[in-house]
Amino acid sequence: ETVYEEIKDAFVLRLVDCLAVKGKMRSSCVYELLSDSKRDIPFDVDTYRITFEKGFASYQHRQWDEAIAHFKNCLVIYPADTLAPIFIERCEHYKANPPSSDWHGISKMNT
């Protein structure tokens, strides 16, 4: 997140996930560097970013069906996306197997 804050105005980035690494209590969001120019992105990155962030917020608030709808819209915007299907799968998993009450939408890395 620190690097993101420093370079977000110079590069095109997208949120990937928020993680807590093994042995740490504090989480950090992870971003993917896509390009140094929106002109190089083969899809509407601004619309994608807004849609993904809405999906991610719904995911963090356990609003599984709403999150899935947003992530499916991400695939309409960017059909080759590999990230949205991961979150759709997670939402489907959590719909069938709800996370514990202390889950806050943060992926915990245990290894």
C-alpha positions in Angstrom: 0.0 0.0 0.0 2.9 2.4 0.7 4.3 1.9 -2.8 0.8 2.2 -4.3 0.4 5.6 -2.6 3.7 6.7 -4.0 3.1 5.6 -7.6 -0.7 5.6 -8.1 -0.6 8.9 -10.1 2.2 7.8 -12.4 1.0 4.2 -13.2 -2.1 2.3 -13.9 -2.7 -0.2 -11.1 -5.6 -2.4 -9.9 -6.5 -3.8 -6.5 -5.8 -7.5 -6.3 -6.6 -8.4 -2.7 -6.0 -7.4 1.0 -3.8 -9.8 2.8 -2.4 -10.4 6.3 0.9 -12.3 6.0 1.8 -15.1 8.4 2.9 -13.7 11.7 1.4 -10.2 11.1 -1.9 -8.9 12.5 -2.0 -5.9 10.2 -3.3 -6.3 6.6 -2.1 -4.7 3.5 -3.8 -4.3 0.1 -1.9 -5.6 -2.9 -2.0 -4.0 -6.3 -1.1 -5.1 -9.8 0.9 -2.8 -12.0 -0.9 -2.8 -15.4 0.9 -0.1 -17.3 2.3 3.4 -17.3 -0.5 4.6 -19.5 -4.2 4.0 -19.9 -3.7 4.0 -23.6 -1.9 0.6 -23.3 -4.8 -1.1 -21.5 -7.1 -3.0 -23.9 -10.2 -2.4 -21.8 -11.9 0.5 -19.9 -9.7 0.4 -16.9 -11.6 3.1 -15.0 -14.9 1.4 -15.3 -13.3 -1.9 -14.4 -11.6 -0.4 -11.4 -14.9 1.1 -10.1 -16.8 -2.2 -10.7 -14.1 -4.4 -9.1 -13.9 -2.1 -6.0 -17.7 -2.3 -5.6 -17.5 -6.1 -5.9 -14.6 -6.2 -3.4 -16.5 -4.0 -0.9 -19.6 -6.3 -1.2 -17.3 -9.3 -0.7 -15.8 -7.8 2.4 -19.4 -7.1 3.7 -20.5 -10.7 3.0 -22.9 -9.6 0.3 -22.0 -12.6 -1.8 -24.6 -12.3 -4.5 -24.0 -8.6 -5.0 -20.3 -9.2 -5.1 -20.7 -11.9 -7.7 -22.8 -9.6 -9.9 -20.1 -6.9 -9.8 -17.3 -9.5 -10.5 -19.3 -10.9 -13.5 -19.6 -7.3 -14.8 -15.8 -7.1 -14.5 -15.7 -10.0 -17.0 -18.0 -8.1 -19.4 -15.6 -5.2 -19.3 -12.5 -7.4 -19.5 -13.3 -10.9 -20.7 -9.7 -12.1 -20.3 -9.6 -11.1 -16.6 -8.2 -13.8 -14.3 -8.9 -12.0 -11.0 -12.7 -11.7 -11.1 -13.3 -15.5 -11.5 -11.2 -16.1 -8.3 -13.5 -13.8 -6.4 -16.6 -15.3 -7.9 -15.3 -18.7 -6.7 -14.5 -17.4 -3.3 -18.0 -15.9 -3.0 -19.6 -19.1 -4.1 -17.5 -21.0 -1.5 -18.5 -18.5 1.3 -22.2 -18.7 0.3 -22.0 -22.5 1.0 -19.5 -22.3 3.9 -19.9 -18.9 5.7 -16.6 -17.6 7.2 -16.2 -17.2 10.9 -17.6 -14.2 12.7 -14.2 -12.7 13.0 -13.6 -12.7 9.2 -13.4 -9.2 7.8 -12.7 -9.8 4.1 -9.0 -10.2 4.6 -7.1 -13.2 3.1 -4.8 -14.6 5.7 -1.6 -16.2 4.5 -0.7 -19.0 6.8 2.4 -20.3 5.0 
